[in-house]
Amino acid sequence: MSRAKRVVEVVTRALADSPEAVKVTEGTHQGQTVLELFMAPGDLGRVIGRQGRTAAAVRTLVSATAELEDMKVTLEFRDRP
């Protein structure tokens, strides 16, 4: 498990009303690590924030953490069905 994945889990669980519903998967696509964040639909709006500001802040944290491991990471937000 990468540091970036752990950062996403810790931050989003702190923001969520249902932290047990938070799931982060890690994969690769064209040489780049892709993190997919699955949350309850109500919590997803909270993590994205107004005009995407909170989502941008989480992505910034993930990018900074990934640089420590010389990785390039993309974070995608998904609804949990």
N, C-alpha and C positions, 0 to 999 in steps of 0.2 A: 504494500500500500504506500502510495507516495504521500509526501508532506502536503501537497496541494489538495489531495482528496481529504485528508484529515482536517485541514483548515475549513473546507467547505462544510463538512459534517458538523464541526463544532459551532461555526458561526450560524448556520441555518437552523440547527437544533435550538440554539439560544433564542432565535427570532420566532420560532414556530409555536403555535398553540398545541399542536400534536407532534411533539418531537419524535415519537415512536414511528411516525409515518414517513420520516425523512430517510431516503435511500440514495446513495451516490454510487454510480457505476463508473468504472474506468476502462477505457478501451483506446485503440489507436486508429487513426485514419490518415493515410498519406504521410506517415512519419510524424504525426502530431498526436499528442495525448488528448483525448476527448473525455471530459467528465460530464455525466448526465445526472442532474439533480431531480429526483422525483419527490413530490410533496403532496399533501392534501390540497385540494383546489382552493380552499379558503386561505391556507397559509401561503400559497404561491404568490398571491397578490401582495401580501405583506412583505415577502422577501424581494419581490421586484420593486416595490416602492413607487412613490409618486414620480412620474416621468422616468422611471427606470433608474433612479439615483442609487437606491440600495443595491440593485443588481450590478450596477457599474462599480460600486465600491467593493462588492464581493469579488467581482472579476479582477479588479485591481489587486486585491489581496492574493488571489490565486496566481496571478501572473508574477507577482513579486516572489511568492513562495516557490513557484516553478523555476524561476531564474536561479535560485540557490542550488538546484539540482541540474542546471543546464538543460531544462526541458522547455518545450513550448506547449502550453495547455489552453484548451478552449473549454468554456463552461456553458452548458446548455440547460435551460430550465424546462421541465416537463411536468404536466399534470399527472397525478396518480389516479387511475380510473376507480 
